């Protein structure tokens, strides 16, 4: 079976037919499935959608149980946690619904970890890191676009000279470069390529 547009997070099962991995949707399996919007809802109290998955957490005063349900807890109610809590050896600890969040100085609310600035994020050389609340994703570097080439998705150089997004002077030539472009004034003109006289 051949899938011309490819199956980003899935596998090709028939001519241009993708079977998506759990947590993904769309014709080419390129979209994250928001499990929090499904019926029946996957979480008892609150749900946080993540890339390809989701996390359950409880209202203040409730404790997350191993099966994902929320149990009323007097000790949790006293702890006043933002996202529910757990009891470890009789001690109450507040929880954060994602590994991209950490407990703040008050040990009750969760603050975002910027994976891009801490170096925890792993993006390939031609992609840049974009931080999100509780997570991050890798986006093509400026001057590159995501394309399906020879069996997989890759960040490919945008040819600004062909797409006509260069802004070179009318009397200048556009020269495409890897990830960018250059403007060179034509013979008989001089300047920086954006202004030619």
Buried (B, 14 or more C-beta within 10 A) or exposed (E): EEBEEBBBBBEBEEEBEBEBBEBBBBEBBBEBBEBBEEEEEBBBBBBBBBEEBBBBBBBBBBBBBEEBBBEEBEEBBEBEBBBBBBEEEEEBEBBBBBEBBEBBEEEBBBBBBBBBEEEEBEBEEBBBBBBBEBBBBBBBBEBBEBEBEEEEBBBBBBBBBEEEEBEBBEBBBBBBEEBBBBBBBEEEBEBEBEEBE
